[in-house]
Every structure is written in C-alpha cells, then in structure tokens.
Amino acid sequence: MNWGHLKNLIFRNWKEKLLAVVLAFLFWYMIKAQAARSNMPYGYGPERMPKPTSL
C-alpha cells in the first residue's frame, strides 16, 4: 500500500468520518454519565436521598 492510496482512504469523505467520531464520543459520554448515575440509589446524589422517617 503506497502513500497515495492511504491518503485517499483517510481524506475521502472526511466530513462523514469526523461526524462519526464526534457522535461516537457523545454516545460514549452519555453512557458513561448514565452508568455513574445508576450507581446512586434512586438516581439521586447523597444530598438528595430521601431521609428515613421514624414512627
């Protein structure tokens, strides 16, 4: 494989490739944020957890 063929593979449809990389990063970020949130009970942070009521 020579440089001309590799250059053609990289630079052909570069806008679509850039868009695909940006979308992949955004999906990864949303999944990472959701996974961090699902570790918290009820989806709230420690300061917003409901306080237990005593009878």
mmCIF file of the N, C-alpha and C atoms, coordinates in Angstrom:
data_MODEL
# 
_entry.id   MODEL 
# 
loop_
_atom_site.group_PDB 
_atom_site.id 
_atom_site.type_symbol 
_atom_site.label_atom_id 
_atom_site.label_alt_id 
_atom_site.label_comp_id 
_atom_site.label_asym_id 
_atom_site.label_entity_id 
_atom_site.label_seq_id 
_atom_site.pdbx_PDB_ins_code 
_atom_site.Cartn_x 
_atom_site.Cartn_y 
_atom_site.Cartn_z 
_atom_site.occupancy 
_atom_site.B_iso_or_equiv 
_atom_site.pdbx_formal_charge 
_atom_site.auth_seq_id 
_atom_site.auth_comp_id 
_atom_site.auth_asym_id 
_atom_site.auth_atom_id 
_atom_site.pdbx_PDB_model_num 
ATOM 1   N N  . MET A 1 1  ? 0.855   -1.180 0.000  1.00 0.00 ? 1  MET A N  1 
ATOM 2   C CA . MET A 1 1  ? 0.000   0.000  0.000  1.00 0.00 ? 1  MET A CA 1 
ATOM 3   C C  . MET A 1 1  ? 0.897   1.237  0.000  1.00 0.00 ? 1  MET A C  1 
ATOM 4   N N  . ASN A 1 2  ? 0.719   2.086  -0.966 1.00 0.00 ? 2  ASN A N  1 
ATOM 5   C CA . ASN A 1 2  ? 1.540   3.288  -1.041 1.00 0.00 ? 2  ASN A CA 1 
ATOM 6   C C  . ASN A 1 2  ? 0.834   4.469  -0.377 1.00 0.00 ? 2  ASN A C  1 
ATOM 7   N N  . TRP A 1 3  ? 1.555   5.578  -0.265 1.00 0.00 ? 3  TRP A N  1 
ATOM 8   C CA . TRP A 1 3  ? 1.033   6.747  0.439  1.00 0.00 ? 3  TRP A CA 1 
ATOM 9   C C  . TRP A 1 3  ? -0.195  7.326  -0.262 1.00 0.00 ? 3  TRP A C  1 
ATOM 10  N N  . GLY A 1 4  ? -0.229  7.289  -1.579 1.00 0.00 ? 4  GLY A N  1 
ATOM 11  C CA . GLY A 1 4  ? -1.360  7.840  -2.310 1.00 0.00 ? 4  GLY A CA 1 
ATOM 12  C C  . GLY A 1 4  ? -2.656  7.121  -1.977 1.00 0.00 ? 4  GLY A C  1 
ATOM 13  N N  . HIS A 1 5  ? -2.595  5.796  -1.884 1.00 0.00 ? 5  HIS A N  1 
ATOM 14  C CA . HIS A 1 5  ? -3.792  5.022  -1.549 1.00 0.00 ? 5  HIS A CA 1 
ATOM 15  C C  . HIS A 1 5  ? -4.220  5.281  -0.100 1.00 0.00 ? 5  HIS A C  1 
ATOM 16  N N  . LEU A 1 6  ? -3.258  5.333  0.817  1.00 0.00 ? 6  LEU A N  1 
ATOM 17  C CA . LEU A 1 6  ? -3.567  5.592  2.225  1.00 0.00 ? 6  LEU A CA 1 
ATOM 18  C C  . LEU A 1 6  ? -4.131  7.007  2.399  1.00 0.00 ? 6  LEU A C  1 
ATOM 19  N N  . LYS A 1 7  ? -3.557  7.968  1.696  1.00 0.00 ? 7  LYS A N  1 
ATOM 20  C CA . LYS A 1 7  ? -4.047  9.347  1.758  1.00 0.00 ? 7  LYS A CA 1 
ATOM 21  C C  . LYS A 1 7  ? -5.480  9.421  1.238  1.00 0.00 ? 7  LYS A C  1 
ATOM 22  N N  . ASN A 1 8  ? -5.768  8.672  0.188  1.00 0.00 ? 8  ASN A N  1 
ATOM 23  C CA . ASN A 1 8  ? -7.116  8.649  -0.373 1.00 0.00 ? 8  ASN A CA 1 
ATOM 24  C C  . ASN A 1 8  ? -8.114  8.042  0.621  1.00 0.00 ? 8  ASN A C  1 
ATOM 25  N N  . LEU A 1 9  ? -7.703  7.003  1.341  1.00 0.00 ? 9  LEU A N  1 
ATOM 26  C CA . LEU A 1 9  ? -8.582  6.383  2.337  1.00 0.00 ? 9  LEU A CA 1 
ATOM 27  C C  . LEU A 1 9  ? -8.879  7.332  3.492  1.00 0.00 ? 9  LEU A C  1 
ATOM 28  N N  . ILE A 1 10 ? -7.884  8.085  3.891  1.00 0.00 ? 10 ILE A N  1 
ATOM 29  C CA . ILE A 1 10 ? -8.053  8.980  5.036  1.00 0.00 ? 10 ILE A CA 1 
ATOM 30  C C  . ILE A 1 10 ? -8.880  10.201 4.671  1.00 0.00 ? 10 ILE A C  1 
ATOM 31  N N  . PHE A 1 11 ? -8.587  10.823 3.544  1.00 0.00 ? 11 PHE A N  1 
ATOM 32  C CA . PHE A 1 11 ? -9.183  12.118 3.221  1.00 0.00 ? 11 PHE A CA 1 
ATOM 33  C C  . PHE A 1 11 ? -10.465 12.029 2.401  1.00 0.00 ? 11 PHE A C  1 
ATOM 34  N N  . ARG A 1 12 ? -10.825 10.861 1.894  1.00 0.00 ? 12 ARG A N  1 
ATOM 35  C CA . ARG A 1 12 ? -12.095 10.743 1.200  1.00 0.00 ? 12 ARG A CA 1 
ATOM 36  C C  . ARG A 1 12 ? -13.207 10.680 2.236  1.00 0.00 ? 12 ARG A C  1 
ATOM 37  N N  . ASN A 1 13 ? -14.254 11.440 2.042  1.00 0.00 ? 13 ASN A N  1 
ATOM 38  C CA . ASN A 1 13 ? -15.395 11.517 2.962  1.00 0.00 ? 13 ASN A CA 1 
ATOM 39  C C  . ASN A 1 13 ? -14.961 11.917 4.371  1.00 0.00 ? 13 ASN A C  1 
ATOM 40  N N  . TRP A 1 14 ? -14.075 12.895 4.489  1.00 0.00 ? 14 TRP A N  1 
ATOM 41  C CA . TRP A 1 14 ? -13.544 13.259 5.790  1.00 0.00 ? 14 TRP A CA 1 
ATOM 42  C C  . TRP A 1 14 ? -14.610 13.887 6.682  1.00 0.00 ? 14 TRP A C  1 
ATOM 43  N N  . LYS A 1 15 ? -15.604 14.551 6.093  1.00 0.00 ? 15 LYS A N  1 
ATOM 44  C CA . LYS A 1 15 ? -16.651 15.165 6.914  1.00 0.00 ? 15 LYS A CA 1 
ATOM 45  C C  . LYS A 1 15 ? -17.489 14.098 7.601  1.00 0.00 ? 15 LYS A C  1 
ATOM 46  N N  . GLU A 1 16 ? -17.822 13.044 6.864  1.00 0.00 ? 16 GLU A N  1 
ATOM 47  C CA . GLU A 1 16 ? -18.607 11.958 7.460  1.00 0.00 ? 16 GLU A CA 1 
ATOM 48  C C  . GLU A 1 16 ? -17.812 11.233 8.540  1.00 0.00 ? 16 GLU A C  1 
ATOM 49  N N  . LYS A 1 17 ? -16.525 11.059 8.306  1.00 0.00 ? 17 LYS A N  1 
ATOM 50  C CA . LYS A 1 17 ? -15.684 10.386 9.305  1.00 0.00 ? 17 LYS A CA 1 
ATOM 51  C C  . LYS A 1 17 ? -15.561 11.234 10.569 1.00 0.00 ? 17 LYS A C  1 
ATOM 52  N N  . LEU A 1 18 ? -15.419 12.545 10.404 1.00 0.00 ? 18 LEU A N  1 
ATOM 53  C CA . LEU A 1 18 ? -15.340 13.435 11.559 1.00 0.00 ? 18 LEU A CA 1 
ATOM 54  C C  . LEU A 1 18 ? -16.652 13.430 12.331 1.00 0.00 ? 18 LEU A C  1 
ATOM 55  N N  . LEU A 1 19 ? -17.769 13.457 11.619 1.00 0.00 ? 19 LEU A N  1 
ATOM 56  C CA . LEU A 1 19 ? -19.075 13.396 12.266 1.00 0.00 ? 19 LEU A CA 1 
ATOM 57  C C  . LEU A 1 19 ? -19.249 12.083 13.029 1.00 0.00 ? 19 LEU A C  1 
ATOM 58  N N  . ALA A 1 20 ? -18.792 10.978 12.463 1.00 0.00 ? 20 ALA A N  1 
ATOM 59  C CA . ALA A 1 20 ? -18.895 9.682  13.135 1.00 0.00 ? 20 ALA A CA 1 
ATOM 60  C C  . ALA A 1 20 ? -18.069 9.660  14.417 1.00 0.00 ? 20 ALA A C  1 
ATOM 61  N N  . VAL A 1 21 ? -16.899 10.263 14.401 1.00 0.00 ? 21 VAL A N  1 
ATOM 62  C CA . VAL A 1 21 ? -16.056 10.305 15.605 1.00 0.00 ? 21 VAL A CA 1 
ATOM 63  C C  . VAL A 1 21 ? -16.711 11.171 16.678 1.00 0.00 ? 21 VAL A C  1 
ATOM 64  N N  . VAL A 1 22 ? -17.271 12.303 16.280 1.00 0.00 ? 22 VAL A N  1 
ATOM 65  C CA . VAL A 1 22 ? -17.933 13.186 17.249 1.00 0.00 ? 22 VAL A CA 1 
ATOM 66  C C  . VAL A 1 22 ? -19.147 12.493 17.857 1.00 0.00 ? 22 VAL A C  1 
ATOM 67  N N  . LEU A 1 23 ? -19.961 11.836 17.023 1.00 0.00 ? 23 LEU A N  1 
ATOM 68  C CA . LEU A 1 23 ? -21.128 11.133 17.551 1.00 0.00 ? 23 LEU A CA 1 
ATOM 69  C C  . LEU A 1 23 ? -20.728 9.986  18.470 1.00 0.00 ? 23 LEU A C  1 
ATOM 70  N N  . ALA A 1 24 ? -19.671 9.262  18.111 1.00 0.00 ? 24 ALA A N  1 
ATOM 71  C CA . ALA A 1 24 ? -19.200 8.171  18.964 1.00 0.00 ? 24 ALA A CA 1 
ATOM 72  C C  . ALA A 1 24 ? -18.765 8.707  20.325 1.00 0.00 ? 24 ALA A C  1 
ATOM 73  N N  . PHE A 1 25 ? -18.071 9.841  20.341 1.00 0.00 ? 25 PHE A N  1 
ATOM 74  C CA . PHE A 1 25 ? -17.653 10.438 21.610 1.00 0.00 ? 25 PHE A CA 1 
ATOM 75  C C  . PHE A 1 25 ? -18.860 10.865 22.435 1.00 0.00 ? 25 PHE A C  1 
ATOM 76  N N  . LEU A 1 26 ? -19.861 11.468 21.791 1.00 0.00 ? 26 LEU A N  1 
ATOM 77  C CA . LEU A 1 26 ? -21.043 11.906 22.537 1.00 0.00 ? 26 LEU A CA 1 
ATOM 78  C C  . LEU A 1 26 ? -21.811 10.729 23.122 1.00 0.00 ? 26 LEU A C  1 
ATOM 79  N N  . PHE A 1 27 ? -21.967 9.653  22.349 1.00 0.00 ? 27 PHE A N  1 
ATOM 80  C CA . PHE A 1 27 ? -22.639 8.465  22.878 1.00 0.00 ? 27 PHE A CA 1 
ATOM 81  C C  . PHE A 1 27 ? -21.849 7.864  24.035 1.00 0.00 ? 27 PHE A C  1 
ATOM 82  N N  . TRP A 1 28 ? -20.526 7.810  23.912 1.00 0.00 ? 28 TRP A N  1 
ATOM 83  C CA . TRP A 1 28 ? -19.693 7.283  24.994 1.00 0.00 ? 28 TRP A CA 1 
ATOM 84  C C  . TRP A 1 28 ? -19.864 8.136  26.250 1.00 0.00 ? 28 TRP A C  1 
ATOM 85  N N  . TYR A 1 29 ? -19.891 9.462  26.074 1.00 0.00 ? 29 TYR A N  1 
ATOM 86  C CA . TYR A 1 29 ? -20.040 10.358 27.221 1.00 0.00 ? 29 TYR A CA 1 
ATOM 87  C C  . TYR A 1 29 ? -21.400 10.173 27.893 1.00 0.00 ? 29 TYR A C  1 
ATOM 88  N N  . MET A 1 30 ? -22.473 10.028 27.106 1.00 0.00 ? 30 MET A N  1 
ATOM 89  C CA . MET A 1 30 ? -23.804 9.834  27.684 1.00 0.00 ? 30 MET A CA 1 
ATOM 90  C C  . MET A 1 30 ? -23.898 8.506  28.416 1.00 0.00 ? 30 MET A C  1 
ATOM 91  N N  . ILE A 1 31 ? -23.327 7.451  27.860 1.00 0.00 ? 31 ILE A N  1 
ATOM 92  C CA . ILE A 1 31 ? -23.361 6.145  28.521 1.00 0.00 ? 31 ILE A CA 1 
ATOM 93  C C  . ILE A 1 31 ? -22.547 6.191  29.806 1.00 0.00 ? 31 ILE A C  1 
ATOM 94  N N  . LYS A 1 32 ? -21.400 6.852  29.781 1.00 0.00 ? 32 LYS A N  1 
ATOM 95  C CA . LYS A 1 32 ? -20.567 6.974  30.977 1.00 0.00 ? 32 LYS A CA 1 
ATOM 96  C C  . LYS A 1 32 ? -21.307 7.745  32.069 1.00 0.00 ? 32 LYS A C  1 
ATOM 97  N N  . ALA A 1 33 ? -21.978 8.830  31.699 1.00 0.00 ? 33 ALA A N  1 
ATOM 98  C CA . ALA A 1 33 ? -22.725 9.621  32.681 1.00 0.00 ? 33 ALA A CA 1 
ATOM 99  C C  . ALA A 1 33 ? -23.890 8.819  33.248 1.00 0.00 ? 33 ALA A C  1 
ATOM 100 N N  . GLN A 1 34 ? -24.575 8.069  32.421 1.00 0.00 ? 34 GLN A N  1 
ATOM 101 C CA . GLN A 1 34 ? -25.700 7.262  32.890 1.00 0.00 ? 34 GLN A CA 1 
ATOM 102 C C  . GLN A 1 34 ? -25.223 6.137  33.803 1.00 0.00 ? 34 GLN A C  1 
ATOM 103 N N  . ALA A 1 35 ? -24.082 5.538  33.490 1.00 0.00 ? 35 ALA A N  1 
ATOM 104 C CA . ALA A 1 35 ? -23.555 4.467  34.333 1.00 0.00 ? 35 ALA A CA 1 
ATOM 105 C C  . ALA A 1 35 ? -23.157 5.009  35.699 1.00 0.00 ? 35 ALA A C  1 
ATOM 106 N N  . ALA A 1 36 ? -22.596 6.191  35.741 1.00 0.00 ? 36 ALA A N  1 
ATOM 107 C CA . ALA A 1 36 ? -22.222 6.790  37.023 1.00 0.00 ? 36 ALA A CA 1 
ATOM 108 C C  . ALA A 1 36 ? -23.468 7.138  37.825 1.00 0.00 ? 36 ALA A C  1 
ATOM 109 N N  . ARG A 1 37 ? -24.519 7.554  37.140 1.00 0.00 ? 37 ARG A N  1 
ATOM 110 C CA . ARG A 1 37 ? -25.766 7.900  37.818 1.00 0.00 ? 37 ARG A CA 1 
ATOM 111 C C  . ARG A 1 37 ? -26.496 6.676  38.338 1.00 0.00 ? 37 ARG A C  1 
ATOM 112 N N  . SER A 1 38 ? -26.409 5.559  37.629 1.00 0.00 ? 38 SER A N  1 
ATOM 113 C CA . SER A 1 38 ? -27.162 4.378  38.034 1.00 0.00 ? 38 SER A CA 1 
ATOM 114 C C  . SER A 1 38 ? -26.574 3.725  39.281 1.00 0.00 ? 38 SER A C  1 
ATOM 115 N N  . ASN A 1 39 ? -25.359 4.089  39.665 1.00 0.00 ? 39 ASN A N  1 
ATOM 116 C CA . ASN A 1 39 ? -24.774 3.559  40.893 1.00 0.00 ? 39 ASN A CA 1 
ATOM 117 C C  . ASN A 1 39 ? -25.381 4.216  42.124 1.00 0.00 ? 39 ASN A C  1 
ATOM 118 N N  . MET A 1 40 ? -26.021 5.370  41.948 1.00 0.00 ? 40 MET A N  1 
ATOM 119 C CA . MET A 1 40 ? -26.625 6.073  43.072 1.00 0.00 ? 40 MET A CA 1 
ATOM 120 C C  . MET A 1 40 ? -28.044 5.556  43.302 1.00 0.00 ? 40 MET A C  1 
ATOM 121 N N  . PRO A 1 41 ? -28.456 5.395  44.540 1.00 0.00 ? 41 PRO A N  1 
ATOM 122 C CA . PRO A 1 41 ? -29.825 4.948  44.797 1.00 0.00 ? 41 PRO A CA 1 
ATOM 123 C C  . PRO A 1 41 ? -30.842 5.978  44.332 1.00 0.00 ? 41 PRO A C  1 
ATOM 124 N N  . TYR A 1 42 ? -31.872 5.533  43.683 1.00 0.00 ? 42 TYR A N  1 
ATOM 125 C CA . TYR A 1 42 ? -32.961 6.361  43.168 1.00 0.00 ? 42 TYR A CA 1 
ATOM 126 C C  . TYR A 1 42 ? -32.501 7.382  42.130 1.00 0.00 ? 42 TYR A C  1 
ATOM 127 N N  . GLY A 1 43 ? -31.273 7.285  41.653 1.00 0.00 ? 43 GLY A N  1 
ATOM 128 C CA . GLY A 1 43 ? -30.770 8.236  40.682 1.00 0.00 ? 43 GLY A CA 1 
ATOM 129 C C  . GLY A 1 43 ? -30.437 9.592  41.274 1.00 0.00 ? 43 GLY A C  1 
ATOM 130 N N  . TYR A 1 44 ? -30.414 9.707  42.611 1.00 0.00 ? 44 TYR A N  1 
ATOM 131 C CA . TYR A 1 44 ? -30.086 10.970 43.259 1.00 0.00 ? 44 TYR A CA 1 
ATOM 132 C C  . TYR A 1 44 ? -28.703 10.889 43.872 1.00 0.00 ? 44 TYR A C  1 
ATOM 133 N N  . GLY A 1 45 ? -28.138 12.054 44.108 1.00 0.00 ? 45 GLY A N  1 
ATOM 134 C CA . GLY A 1 45 ? -26.877 12.114 44.832 1.00 0.00 ? 45 GLY A CA 1 
ATOM 135 C C  . GLY A 1 45 ? -27.119 11.964 46.322 1.00 0.00 ? 45 GLY A C  1 
ATOM 136 N N  . PRO A 1 46 ? -26.076 11.860 47.140 1.00 0.00 ? 46 PRO A N  1 
ATOM 137 C CA . PRO A 1 46 ? -26.239 11.667 48.583 1.00 0.00 ? 46 PRO A CA 1 
ATOM 138 C C  . PRO A 1 46 ? -26.989 12.806 49.260 1.00 0.00 ? 46 PRO A C  1 
ATOM 139 N N  . GLU A 1 47 ? -26.871 14.024 48.744 1.00 0.00 ? 47 GLU A N  1 
ATOM 140 C CA . GLU A 1 47 ? -27.565 15.141 49.396 1.00 0.00 ? 47 GLU A CA 1 
ATOM 141 C C  . GLU A 1 47 ? -29.057 15.163 49.102 1.00 0.00 ? 47 GLU A C  1 
ATOM 142 N N  . ARG A 1 48 ? -29.523 14.465 48.079 1.00 0.00 ? 48 ARG A N  1 
ATOM 143 C CA . ARG A 1 48 ? -30.944 14.467 47.735 1.00 0.00 ? 48 ARG A CA 1 
ATOM 144 C C  . ARG A 1 48 ? -31.638 13.156 48.072 1.00 0.00 ? 48 ARG A C  1 
ATOM 145 N N  . MET A 1 49 ? -30.965 12.259 48.761 1.00 0.00 ? 49 MET A N  1 
ATOM 146 C CA . MET A 1 49 ? -31.605 10.985 49.121 1.00 0.00 ? 49 MET A CA 1 
ATOM 147 C C  . MET A 1 49 ? -32.702 11.221 50.137 1.00 0.00 ? 49 MET A C  1 
ATOM 148 N N  . PRO A 1 50 ? -33.826 10.547 49.999 1.00 0.00 ? 50 PRO A N  1 
ATOM 149 C CA . PRO A 1 50 ? -34.898 10.714 50.975 1.00 0.00 ? 50 PRO A CA 1 
ATOM 150 C C  . PRO A 1 50 ? -34.451 10.265 52.361 1.00 0.00 ? 50 PRO A C  1 
ATOM 151 N N  . LYS A 1 51 ? -34.811 11.054 53.340 1.00 0.00 ? 51 LYS A N  1 
ATOM 152 C CA . LYS A 1 51 ? -34.470 10.722 54.730 1.00 0.00 ? 51 LYS A CA 1 
ATOM 153 C C  . LYS A 1 51 ? -35.472 9.711  55.265 1.00 0.00 ? 51 LYS A C  1 
ATOM 154 N N  . PRO A 1 52 ? -35.030 8.681  55.977 1.00 0.00 ? 52 PRO A N  1 
ATOM 155 C CA . PRO A 1 52 ? -35.975 7.721  56.555 1.00 0.00 ? 52 PRO A CA 1 
ATOM 156 C C  . PRO A 1 52 ? -36.772 8.380  57.687 1.00 0.00 ? 52 PRO A C  1 
ATOM 157 N N  . THR A 1 53 ? -38.029 8.076  57.717 1.00 0.00 ? 53 THR A N  1 
ATOM 158 C CA . THR A 1 53 ? -38.876 8.639  58.772 1.00 0.00 ? 53 THR A CA 1 
ATOM 159 C C  . THR A 1 53 ? -39.068 7.593  59.872 1.00 0.00 ? 53 THR A C  1 
ATOM 160 N N  . SER A 1 54 ? -39.001 8.040  61.088 1.00 0.00 ? 54 SER A N  1 
ATOM 161 C CA . SER A 1 54 ? -39.208 7.121  62.221 1.00 0.00 ? 54 SER A CA 1 
ATOM 162 C C  . SER A 1 54 ? -40.667 7.196  62.666 1.00 0.00 ? 54 SER A C  1 
ATOM 163 N N  . LEU A 1 55 ? -41.218 6.071  63.065 1.00 0.00 ? 55 LEU A N  1 
ATOM 164 C CA . LEU A 1 55 ? -42.619 6.018  63.500 1.00 0.00 ? 55 LEU A CA 1 
ATOM 165 C C  . LEU A 1 55 ? -42.759 6.139  64.978 1.00 0.00 ? 55 LEU A C  1 
# 
